[in-house]
């Protein structure tokens, strides 16, 4: 939800808000109650019915004993289904999951049984059959009875209401005319419609109670302490809100009824909001910049909404027909076609039957079958049925029906004006809900998510292009994409354009570009750079506004691609030079290392060889000297050993006398030299003393001369000869 990542936030010195989910609140828009009593071939009713019937027999018996052996075929509102799994989960597994989920919100034990018994009432109502009263002769069409007495008995036991009260409420009506109470019987068709209406209303009550229960458990007020401002809870001051709107997409079937009209009406309102959010602002910007805009009517659906909700639109016409006595679906269609005869959005064909009409929606033409439009819009349940259902022992049904009765009494006690008479109509209430929803959306920042069903089999990794394209067309995305391609999805300021793409111009073209005019310069630049794209299109791929340049789809991408190629080519040159420098430096380093390694290896080899040779030579010399010494020793020992010993002994005495004489001579020489040196030292000392005395006298005279010269302020030249004499 537009929260930047932590790295980017730290880079720009921003803090990321820390948020926690405090709670949630669900709001119901247009519950599809008709699916309770009818579903098309190949479809299923609500999943909870299948899950309930797939529950273990003991659980079903605990809820309601006759439910123990019931299957889908046991109830008319469910019927046979060949779908055994939904998203890889069987109905029995889904039942366990649903029970576990309901227990989270406190619906378990007796509360769960009450809820499921209420669903059983809905199912059992579908098993009631109505037939002509056999006691009346000629099988009068306006008199009927409940022919399925066994099913009526089960329903009576389930609701806690007597069979007679149920049958009377189903087959008769009590009206008060001018203070008199009149009771009249119903035909089988009217009785059956009343039974279906009651089943739908009970299911609606169950749904509302369930939503209310979930909201109570998930509300932020129940989970967090909310500060008070002036005594009131400060919701918006304490909680941030993220709203998610889940709605059916555009629907177009073989037979389109009241529910499809409501769903498509809601989609038209959302489409208008989408157009305002995405195209209206763009249109205003183009007009302000002086740029020719696209055909806004292609995506504008204001005329459709005028047809549906205008002052004399479809909703008003249908409401008037509902409050008019003896109003019919055919008269509603007739008046609609007469009033909007000149509307392009209302399709009138001669082959249409009296109850058929078609509307050209934003996603395509839809033909509606208006039969039971009035009945569906009024959504009115006979008072007799409501009062009978309010007697039930099931508290969930009883409380829901009483709320409906109270609302009916309040509306009937009001002033019977036109607005009051139509305020309870389904389309009126739905329109009010949509208006409130649009106001809520306008106050928020909206994001749109379009869900596309890739294939009918719901298989993974399989896309049916035909089905996908139909959905995209129905969602209005094809038209939106077409408009986006025809418009200018990208824009840049003039200075930014020149700064980014001027480098792509050849030097010869740069010299002739206009100067001192950013708009003319940018227009000349883009005309040259996008010349190839201009040849392939009828219109220029760009448009110059007052302050910005607008680019058509693909134009800015082409320029950015050329700019990237331009920088990539030069980056390759820089990278090549850099890589060459790195490789050359690496080569020199490797060569120097190899030379050093070779020198070291060679030095080590030579040093090892030298030491080996040296050791060998020393060993050879040692052996040779040993042999010579051994021979000499033998020779001396044999021939002259005694003679040499005698000679050495005779020499010892004279050597001693010589050393004594030499010592005496040295002592005499030392004494004579000392006497001579002492006399020379005395004479030299006297001379040094005299020289020191003369130096002192000289320095004294020089000082006197300098003192006299500084005192008189004149420079006294001293006779050099006198100074020389004094120095001498």
C-alpha positions in Angstrom: 0.0 0.0 0.0 2.5 2.6 -1.3 4.9 2.1 1.7 8.5 2.4 0.4 11.1 -0.1 1.3 13.4 0.3 4.2 16.6 0.8 2.1 15.1 3.7 0.1 13.6 5.3 3.2 17.0 5.3 5.0 18.7 6.7 1.9 16.5 9.7 1.9 16.3 10.0 5.7 12.7 9.1 6.1 11.0 6.8 8.5 8.6 4.0 7.5 5.4 4.0 9.6 4.9 0.9 11.6 1.3 -0.3 11.3 -0.6 -3.2 12.8 -3.9 -4.6 11.8 -6.3 -3.5 14.5 -9.5 -4.9 13.2 -12.0 -5.0 10.3 -15.6 -4.2 9.4 -17.6 -5.9 6.7 -20.5 -4.2 4.8 -22.9 -6.1 2.6 -23.9 -4.8 -0.8 -26.7 -6.5 -2.7 -26.8 -10.0 -1.3 -27.7 -12.4 -4.1 -30.7 -13.9 -2.4 -32.1 -15.3 -5.6 -29.3 -17.9 -5.6 -31.0 -19.5 -2.5 -34.1 -20.6 -4.4 -32.6 -20.9 -7.9 -29.3 -21.6 -9.6 -28.5 -22.2 -13.2 -27.5 -25.5 -14.8 -23.9 -26.3 -14.0 -23.9 -23.9 -11.1 -24.2 -24.5 -7.3 -26.1 -22.6 -4.7 -24.3 -21.3 -1.6 -21.5 -23.7 -0.5 -22.7 -23.8 3.1 -25.7 -26.0 2.1 -23.4 -28.6 0.5 -21.1 -28.5 3.4 -23.9 -29.0 5.9 -25.3 -32.0 3.9 -21.7 -33.5 3.7 -21.3 -33.3 7.5 -21.0 -36.6 9.5 -24.4 -38.3 10.2 -24.0 -37.9 13.9 -23.4 -34.1 13.6 -26.4 -33.7 11.3 -28.6 -35.7 13.7 -27.4 -33.4 16.6 -28.5 -30.4 14.5 -31.8 -31.9 13.4 -32.7 -35.6 13.5 -34.4 -35.8 10.0 -31.2 -34.4 8.5 -29.2 -37.5 9.3 -29.7 -39.4 6.1 -30.4 -36.4 3.8 -28.3 -35.7 0.7 -28.2 -32.9 -1.8 -31.0 -34.6 -3.8 -33.2 -34.5 -0.7 -33.8 -30.7 -1.1 -35.2 -28.9 -4.1 -33.1 -25.8 -3.5 -29.9 -27.8 -3.7 -30.4 -30.7 -6.1 -27.8 -32.9 -7.8 -24.3 -31.6 -8.3 -21.4 -33.3 -10.1 -18.9 -31.0 -8.4 -17.2 -32.9 -5.5 -14.3 -30.7 -4.7 -13.7 -26.9 -4.6 -10.1 -25.8 -4.9 -8.9 -29.3 -4.0 -11.1 -29.6 -0.9 -14.2 -31.8 -0.6 -17.4 -30.6 1.0 -16.9 -32.7 4.1 -13.4 -31.2 4.5 -14.8 -27.7 3.9 -17.4 -28.4 6.6 -14.7 -29.0 9.2 -12.9 -25.9 8.1 -16.1 -23.8 8.3 -16.9 -25.1 11.8 -13.4 -24.3 12.9 -13.7 -20.8 11.5 -17.0 -20.2 13.1 -15.7 -21.3 16.5 -13.1 -18.5 16.2 -16.0 -16.0 16.4 -17.7 -17.8 19.3 -20.3 -19.7 17.1 -20.0 -23.2 18.5 -22.1 -25.6 20.5 -25.7 -24.5 20.8 -25.1 -21.3 18.8 -23.8 -23.4 15.9 -26.8 -25.7 16.1 -29.2 -22.7 16.0 -27.4 -21.3 13.0 -27.5 -24.6 11.1 -31.2 -25.3 12.1 -32.0 -21.9 10.5 -30.3 -23.0 7.3 -32.4 -26.2 7.5 -35.5 -24.1 7.6 -34.4 -22.5 4.4 -33.9 -25.9 2.8 -37.1 -27.3 4.1 -39.1 -24.4 2.7 -38.0 -25.4 -0.7 -39.5 -28.9 -0.3 -43.0 -27.5 0.2 -45.3 -28.2 -2.8 -48.5 -26.4 -3.5 -51.5 -27.8 -5.4 -55.1 -27.1 -6.1 -57.4 -27.6 -3.1 -59.2 -31.0 -3.7 -62.1 -29.8 -1.6 -62.9 -27.1 -4.0 -64.7 -28.2 -7.2 -63.3 -27.6 -10.6 -59.9 -27.0 -9.2 -60.2 -23.3 -8.8 -56.8 -21.6 -9.6 -57.0 -19.1 -6.7 -57.3 -21.7 -4.0 -54.4 -24.1 -3.1 -53.1 -26.1 -0.3 -49.7 -27.6 0.8 -49.8 -31.0 -0.8 -46.5 -32.2 0.8 -47.9 -32.9 4.2 -44.8 -34.8 5.4 -42.5 -32.0 4.5 -44.9 -29.5 6.2 -44.7 -31.7 9.3 -40.9 -31.6 9.3 -41.0 -27.8 8.8 -43.4 -27.4 11.7 -41.2 -29.4 14.0 -38.1 -27.5 12.9 -39.6 -24.0 13.3 -41.7 -24.8 16.4 -44.9 -23.5 14.7 -48.1 -25.5 14.2 -48.8 -26.9 10.7 -52.1 -25.0 10.5 -50.4 -21.6 11.1 -47.8 -22.3 8.5 -50.3 -23.5 5.9 -52.6 -20.6 6.6 -49.8 -18.1 6.3 -48.6 -19.7 3.0 -52.0 -20.1 1.3 -54.1 -17.1 2.5 -53.7 -13.4 2.9 -55.4 -11.1 5.3 -56.0 -7.5 4.2 -57.7 -4.7 6.2 -59.9 -2.5 3.9 -61.6 0.4 5.5 -61.4 -1.1 8.9 -62.7 -4.5 7.8 -60.5 -7.6 7.7 -60.8 -9.6 4.5 -59.2 -13.0 4.0 -58.6 -14.4 0.6 -56.9 -17.5 -0.7 -53.9 -17.7 -3.0 -53.1 -19.7 -6.1 -50.3 -22.2 -6.1 -48.0 -19.8 -8.0 -48.5 -16.9 -5.6 -48.1 -19.2 -2.6 -44.9 -20.6 -4.1 -43.6 -17.1 -4.6 -44.3 -16.2 -1.0 -42.6 -19.3 0.2 -39.5 -18.4 -1.9 -39.6 -14.9 -0.6 -39.6 -16.1 3.0 -36.7 -18.5 2.3 -34.7 -15.6 0.9 -35.5 -13.4 3.8 -34.5 -16.0 6.4 -31.2 -16.6 4.6 -30.7 -12.8 4.5 -31.3 -12.6 8.3 -28.8 -15.5 8.8 -26.2 -13.7 6.6 -26.7 -10.4 8.4 -26.4 -12.0 11.9 -23.2 -13.8 10.8 -21.7 -10.6 9.5 -22.7 -8.7 12.6 -21.1 -11.4 14.8 -17.9 -11.3 12.8 -17.8 -7.5 13.0 -18.2 -7.7 16.8 -15.2 -10.0 17.1 -12.9 -8.2 14.6 -13.8 -4.6 15.4 -10.9 -2.4 16.4 -12.8 -1.1 19.4 -12.9 -4.6 20.9 -9.2 -5.1 20.4 -7.6 -1.7 21.2 -8.2 1.1 23.6 -9.4 4.1 21.7 -8.8 7.6 23.1 -11.8 9.9 23.6 -12.0 13.5 22.3 -14.7 15.5 24.0 -16.3 12.3 25.3 -16.5 10.7 21.8 -14.4 7.8 20.5 -11.7 9.2 18.2 -11.8 6.5 15.5 -10.2 8.4 12.7 -7.7 10.1 15.0 -6.5 6.7 16.2 -6.9 4.2 13.3 -6.0 4.3 9.7 -8.4 2.7 7.3 -7.8 0.5 4.2 -11.0 -0.4 2.5 -11.4 -3.3 0.1 -14.4 -3.4 -2.2 -15.1 -6.9 -3.7 -17.8 -6.8 -6.4 -18.9 -8.9 -9.3 -17.6 -8.0 -12.7 -19.8 -7.1 -15.6 -22.4 -9.8 -16.2 -24.0 -10.8 -19.5 -25.8 -14.1 -19.7 -28.3 -15.7 -22.1 -31.1 -14.5 -19.8 -30.3 -11.4 -17.7 -32.6 -10.6 -14.9 -32.9 -8.0 -12.1 -29.8 -9.2 -10.3 -27.7 -8.7 -13.4 -29.1 -5.2 -13.8 -28.1 -4.3 -10.2 -24.6 -5.7 -10.7 -24.1 -3.9 -14.0 -25.4 -0.7 -12.5 -22.8 -0.9 -9.8 -20.1 -1.6 -12.3 -21.2 1.4 -14.3 -20.8 3.6 -11.2 -17.4 2.1 -10.5 -16.4 2.6 -14.2 -17.4 6.2 -13.9 -15.2 6.6 -10.9 -12.4 4.8 -12.7 -12.8 7.2 -15.7 -12.7 10.2 -13.4 -9.6 9.0 -11.6 -7.7 8.0 -14.7 -8.9 10.1 -17.7 -10.7 13.2 -16.4 -7.6 14.6 -14.8 -5.6 13.8 -18.0 -8.2 15.6 -20.1 -8.0 18.7 -17.9 -4.2 18.7 -18.1 -4.3 18.4 -21.9 -6.7 21.3 -22.2 -4.5 23.4 -19.9 -1.4 22.6 -21.9 -3.2 23.4 -25.2 -2.9 19.9 -26.6 -5.5 18.2 -28.8 -7.3 15.7 -26.6 -8.6 12.3 -27.4 -12.3 11.4 -27.8 -13.4 11.3 -24.2 -16.8 10.0 -25.2 -15.3 6.6 -25.8 -14.8 6.0 -22.1 -17.4 8.4 -20.7 -20.5 6.5 -19.5 -22.4 9.5 -18.1 -25.2 8.9 -20.6 -25.6 5.3 -19.4 -25.9 6.4 -15.8 -28.3 9.1 -16.8 -30.4 6.4 -18.4 -30.3 4.3 -15.3 -30.5 6.8 -12.4 -31.6 10.1 -14.0 -34.8 12.0 -13.0 -36.8 10.0 -15.5 -34.4 7.1 -15.7 -34.9 3.4 -15.3 -34.8 3.3 -11.5 -37.4 6.0 -11.2 -39.6 4.4 -13.8 -39.4 1.0 -12.1 -40.1 2.5 -8.7 -43.2 4.3 -10.0 -44.5 1.1 -11.6 -43.9 -0.7 -8.3 -46.1 1.8 -6.4 -48.8 2.1 -9.1 -51.8 -0.2 -8.7 -51.7 -3.1 -11.1 -48.3 -2.2 -12.3 -46.7 -4.7 -14.6 -43.3 -5.5 -16.0 -44.5 -5.0 -19.6 -45.9 -1.5 -18.8 -42.5 -0.6 -17.2 -40.6 -1.7 -20.4 -43.1 0.2 -22.6 -42.8 3.4 -20.6 -39.0 3.1 -20.5 -38.8 2.8 -24.3 -41.2 5.7 -24.8 -39.5 8.1 -22.5 -36.0 7.2 -23.7 -36.8 6.8 -27.4 -34.0 9.1 -28.4 -31.3 7.5 -26.2 -28.4 5.8 -27.9 -27.9 3.7 -24.8 -31.3 2.1 -24.8 -31.6 -0.5 -27.6 -35.0 -1.0 -29.1 -35.5 -3.8 -31.6 -38.6 -5.0 -33.2 -37.9 -8.6 -32.3 -37.9 -7.7 -28.6 -40.8 -9.2 -26.7 -42.9 -6.8 -24.5 -40.9 -7.6 -21.4 -37.4 -7.3 -23.1 -35.1 -4.3 -23.5 -31.4 -3.9 -24.0 -28.8 -1.4 -22.7 -25.5 -0.5 -24.3 -23.2 -0.6 -21.3 -19.6 0.4 -21.3 -18.6 -3.2 -21.8 -21.2 -4.2 -24.4 -24.9 -4.6 -25.1 -27.0 -6.5 -22.6 -30.5 -7.7 -23.2 -32.6 -7.9 -20.0 -35.7 -10.0 -19.3 -37.9 -7.7 -17.2 -40.2 -10.4 -15.9 -40.4 -10.2 -12.1 -38.5 -6.9 -12.1 -41.3 -5.3 -10.1 -41.5 -8.3 -7.7 -37.7 -8.3 -7.2 -37.5 -4.6 -6.8 -40.2 -4.5 -4.2 -38.7 -7.5 -2.4 -41.9 -7.4 -0.3 -42.7 -10.3 1.9 -46.4 -10.7 2.9 -47.1 -9.5 6.4 -48.8 -12.8 7.2 -45.6 -14.7 6.5 -43.5 -12.4 8.5 -45.8 -12.6 11.5 -45.9 -16.4 11.2 -42.1 -16.7 11.0 -41.8 -14.4 14.0 -43.5 -17.1 16.2 -40.6 -19.6 15.6 -38.6 -21.0 18.5 -35.4 -20.4 16.6 -34.0 -17.2 18.2 -31.9 -16.3 15.2 -34.8 -16.3 12.8 -37.2 -14.7 15.3 -34.9 -11.7 16.1 -34.2 -11.1 12.4 -37.8 -11.2 11.4 -38.8 -8.9 14.2 -36.3 -6.3 13.1 -37.8 -6.5 9.6 -41.3 -6.1 11.0 -40.3 -3.1 13.1 -38.8 -1.5 10.0 -42.0 -2.2 8.0 -44.2 -0.7 10.7 -42.0 2.5 10.9 -42.2 3.0 7.1 -46.0 2.4 7.0 -46.6 4.9 9.8 -44.8 7.7 7.9 -46.3 10.1 5.4 -47.2 8.4 2.2 -45.2 10.6 -0.2 -43.7 9.4 -3.4 -40.1 9.3 -1.9 -41.3 7.5 1.2 -43.3 5.0 -0.9 -40.2 4.1 -2.9 -37.6 4.3 -0.1 -37.8 0.6 0.7 -37.4 -0.5 -3.0 -34.3 -2.6 -3.6 -32.9 -0.3 -6.3 -33.5 2.8 -4.2 -31.6 1.3 -1.2 -28.9 0.0 -3.5 -28.5 3.4 -5.1 -28.2 5.0 -1.7 -25.5 2.5 -0.8 -23.6 3.2 -4.0 -23.8 7.0 -3.4 -22.3 6.5 0.1 -19.7 4.2 -1.3 -18.8 6.8 -4.0 -18.4 9.4 -1.3 -16.1 7.1 0.6 -14.1 6.3 -2.5 -13.7 10.0 -3.3 -12.1 10.6 0.1 -9.5 7.9 -0.4 -6.7 7.1 -2.7 -8.0 4.4 -4.9 -6.3 1.4 -6.5 -8.1 -0.8 -9.1 -7.5 -4.6 -9.3 -9.1 -6.4 -12.2 -9.5 -10.1 -11.7 -9.5 -12.3 -14.8 -10.5 -15.9 -14.9 -8.0 -17.6 -17.2 -10.0 -20.7 -18.1 -13.4 -22.2 -17.5 -12.0 -25.4 -16.0 -10.0 -23.4 -13.3 -6.9 -25.3 -14.2 -3.5 -23.9 -13.2 -1.1 -22.5 -15.9 -3.7 -22.6 -18.6 -5.0 -19.5 -20.3 -8.0 -19.5 -22.7 -7.4 -16.4 -24.8 -11.0 -16.2 -26.0 -12.4 -16.2 -22.5 -9.7 -13.8 -21.3 -10.3 -11.3 -24.1 -14.1 -11.3 -23.4 -13.4 -10.6 -19.7 -11.0 -7.8 -20.6 -13.5 -6.3 -23.0 -16.3 -6.5 -20.4 -14.0 -4.9 -17.8 -13.5 -2.0 -20.1 -9.7 -2.5 -20.2 -9.5 -2.9 -23.9 -11.1 0.5 -24.4 -8.9 2.0 -21.7 -5.8 0.6 -23.2 -6.8 1.9 -26.7 -7.4 5.4 -25.2 -4.0 5.2 -23.4 -2.2 4.3 -26.6 -3.9 7.1 -28.5 -3.2 9.6 -25.7 0.2 10.7 -24.3 1.0 8.5 -21.4 4.5 10.0 -20.8 5.5 13.6 -20.3 8.8 15.5 -19.6 9.7 19.1 -19.1 11.6 20.9 -21.8 14.8 21.3 -19.9 14.8 17.7 -18.9 14.2 16.6 -22.5 17.1 18.7 -23.8 19.3 17.5 -21.0 18.6 13.8 -21.6 18.5 13.6 -25.4 20.7 16.3 -26.8 23.6 13.9 -26.8 21.9 11.9 -29.5 22.1 14.7 -32.1 25.0 14.6 -34.6 27.4 17.5 -34.3 26.4 18.9 -37.7 22.7 19.1 -36.6 23.6 20.6 -33.2 25.1 23.7 -35.0 21.8 24.5 -36.8 19.5 23.9 -33.8 17.5 27.0 -32.7 19.0 28.8 -29.7 17.5 30.7 -26.8 14.1 28.9 -27.3 13.6 25.7 -25.3 10.4 24.8 -27.1 11.7 25.3 -30.6 15.0 23.5 -29.7 13.2 20.6 -28.2 10.7 20.3 -31.1 13.6 20.3 -33.6 15.5 17.7 -31.5 12.5 15.3 -31.3 11.5 15.8 -34.9 14.9 14.6 -36.0 15.2 11.8 -33.4 11.7 10.4 -34.0 11.7 10.8 -37.8 11.4 7.0 -38.4 8.5 6.7 -36.0 6.8 9.7 -37.6 6.9 7.9 -41.0 5.1 4.9 -39.5 2.3 6.9 -37.9 -0.1 9.5 -39.3 0.4 11.8 -36.2 3.5 13.0 -34.6 4.7 10.7 -31.8 4.9 13.8 -29.5 3.2 17.0 -28.8 4.6 20.3 -27.4 2.5 21.8 -24.6 3.1 25.1 -22.8 5.4 23.7 -20.1 5.9 20.1 -21.1 6.4 17.7 -24.0 4.0 14.8 -24.2 5.0 11.5 -25.8 2.7 8.9 -27.4 3.0 5.3 -26.4 6.4 3.9 -27.4 8.0 7.3 -28.3 9.8 7.9 -25.0 10.7 4.3 -24.8 12.4 4.6 -28.2 14.3 7.6 -27.1 15.4 6.0 -23.9 16.5 3.0 -25.8 18.6 5.1 -28.2 20.1 7.0 -25.3 20.9 3.7 -23.6 22.6 2.4 -26.7 24.5 5.7 -27.0 25.8 5.5 -23.5 26.3 1.7 -23.8 28.6 2.2 -26.8 30.7 4.7 -25.1 30.7 2.7 -21.9 32.0 -0.2 -23.9 35.0 2.0 -25.1 35.7 3.2 -21.5 35.4 -0.4 -20.2 37.7 -1.6 -23.0 40.4 1.0 -22.2 40.0 0.4 -18.5 40.2 -3.4 -18.9 43.2 -3.0 -21.2 45.0 -0.8 -18.6 44.1 -3.3 -15.9 45.3 -6.2 -18.1 48.5 -4.4 -19.0 49.3 -3.6 -15.4 48.5 -7.1 -14.4 50.8 -8.4 -17.2 53.7 -6.3 -16.1 53.1 -7.4 -12.5 53.0 -11.0 -13.6 56.1 -10.7 -15.7 58.0 -9.0 -12.9 56.8 -11.7 -10.5 57.8 -14.4 -13.0 61.3 -12.9 -13.5 61.7 -12.7 -9.7 60.5 -16.2 -9.4 62.9 -17.4 -12.1 65.8 -15.5 -10.5 65.0 -17.0 -7.2 64.7 -20.5 -8.6 67.9 -20.1 -10.5 69.7 -18.6 -7.6 68.6 -21.4 -5.3 69.7 -24.0 -7.9 73.1 -22.3 -8.4 73.5 -21.8 -4.6 72.7 -25.5 -4.0 75.1 -26.5 -6.8 77.9 -24.2 -5.3 77.5 -25.6 -1.9 77.5 -29.1 -3.2 80.7 -28.4 -5.2 82.2 -26.6 -2.2 81.5 -29.6 0.1 83.0 -31.9 -2.5 86.2 -29.7 -2.8 86.5 -29.4 0.9 86.2 -33.1 1.2 88.8 -33.6 -1.4 91.2 -31.0 0.1 90.7 -32.6 3.5 91.6 -36.0 2.3 94.6 -34.6 0.4 95.9 -32.6 3.4 95.4 -35.6 5.6 97.4 -37.8 3.3 100.2 -35.1 3.0 100.3 -34.6 6.8 100.5 -38.3 7.4 103.4 -38.6 5.0 105.2 -35.6 6.5 104.6 -36.9 9.9 106.1 -40.2 9.0 109.1 -38.5 7.3 109.8 -36.2 10.3 109.4 -39.0 12.6 111.8 -41.1 10.8 114.5 -38.6 9.8 114.8 -35.2 11.7 112.7 -35.2 14.8 115.6 -35.2 17.3 117.6 -32.5 15.4 114.8 -30.1 15.4 114.1 -30.6 19.1 117.7 -29.8 19.9 117.7 -26.7 17.8 114.6 -25.4 19.4 116.1 -25.9 22.9 119.3 -24.1 22.1 117.5 -21.1 20.8 115.4 -20.6 24.0 118.3 -19.1 26.1 119.5 -16.4 23.6 115.9 -15.4 23.0 115.4 -14.6 26.7 118.6 -12.4 26.8 117.4 -10.5 23.7 114.0 -9.7 25.2 115.7 -8.3 28.4 118.0 -6.1 26.4 115.2 -4.8 24.2 113.2 -3.9 27.3 116.1 -1.9 28.8 116.6 0.1 25.5 113.0 1.0 25.4 113.0 2.3 29.0 116.0 4.5 28.3 114.4 6.0 25.2 111.2 6.8 27.1 113.1 8.8 29.8 115.1 10.9 27.2 112.0 11.8 25.2 110.1 12.9 28.3 112.8 15.3 29.4 112.9 16.9 25.9 109.1 17.3 25.7 108.9 19.0 29.1 111.3 21.8 28.1 109.4 22.5 24.9 106.1 22.6 26.7 107.4 25.4 29.1 108.4 27.7 26.2 105.1 27.2 24.3 103.1 28.0 27.4 104.9 31.4 27.9 104.1 32.3 24.3 100.4 31.4 24.7 100.1 33.6 27.8 101.7 36.6 26.0 99.3 36.2 23.0 96.3 36.1 25.3 97.4 39.3 27.0 97.8 41.1 23.7 94.3 39.9 22.5 92.8 41.3 25.6 94.4 44.8 25.1 93.2 44.8 21.5 89.6 44.1 22.3 89.7 46.9 25.0 91.0 49.5 22.5 88.4 48.5 19.9 85.6 48.9 22.5 86.8 52.4 23.3 86.9 53.4 19.7 83.3 52.1 19.1 82.0 53.9 22.2 83.5 57.3 21.2 82.1 56.9 17.6 78.6 56.2 18.8 78.6 59.1 21.4 79.6 61.7 18.8 77.1 60.4 16.2 79.7 60.3 13.6 81.5 57.6 11.9 85.2 57.7 12.9 87.5 56.1 10.5 90.3 54.3 12.1 93.6 54.3 10.4 94.2 50.9 9.1 98.0 51.3 9.7 97.4 52.1 13.3 95.1 49.1 13.7 97.8 46.9 12.1 100.4 48.3 14.4 98.1 47.7 17.4 97.4 44.2 16.2 101.1 43.5 15.9 
